[in-house]
Each structure stands twice: as C-alpha cells, then as structure tokens.
Amino acid sequence: MNVRANRVAEQMKKELGDIIGRKLKDPRLGFITITGVEVTGDLQQATIYISILGSEKERADSLLALEKAHGFIRSEIGSRIRLRKVPELLFEVDSSIEYGNRIDELLRDLHKED
C-alpha cells in the first residue's frame, strides 16, 4: 500500500471511531471498535475492520445498522477528509481479537491443569 493510502486509512480510522461513537444514534449499534482500515492504492475502496462486543445476534444487528448508515457515514467521511472521491466502504468483522482471547483462554486452562 502506498504512503498516501496509509495516511488516508489512518485518518479514516480516527474519523470513523468518532462518527460511529458520537453521530450514529441507531439503537441496534452495540459496542463497536474500529480495529483497522485498508484503503486500495487508487483510494476507490476502503475495508473497515470492526470488532463488535456481544452475542451473535447483537453482532448481526450492529453490522446491519452500519450497512444501513453506510451513506451517512460515507458523506461524513467526505466532509471531514478532503478527497476528490470518497472511497466505497466495506465493513468486515475482525475476528482476530476473538481468536486471541480464545488462545488466552486455552493457555489459562493448560496452566490450571499443571
């Protein structure tokens, strides 16, 4: 990824945290953390990796709420970051935190057995 795409990704990550945390009022939104943003070199697409706390249903509801607010989020990004064209947003659930927690749990269980 080029330097400009990295800068845009970092800026988007910061702004998205603020937009989702403060601007969106959808009751379906759970506790969402932006874990990363990847922007293509041509700045046409941005994949936003999110971590959602809660049950499977709460996660699905939060993802649905984000998809519904997609246009609003994109226009907010456009007004906050000066870009000729605002990238298309794709939301992906980042399961790496869950995976890490599961490994921690397994390691703790191993130590208990010793």
Secondary structure, DSSP 8 states (H G I E B T S, - for coil): --HHHHHHHHHHHHHHHHIIIII---TT--EEEEEEEEE-TTSSEEEEEEEEES-HHHHHHHHHHHHHTHHHHHHHHHHHS--SS--EEEEEE--HHHHHHHHHHHHHHHHHH-
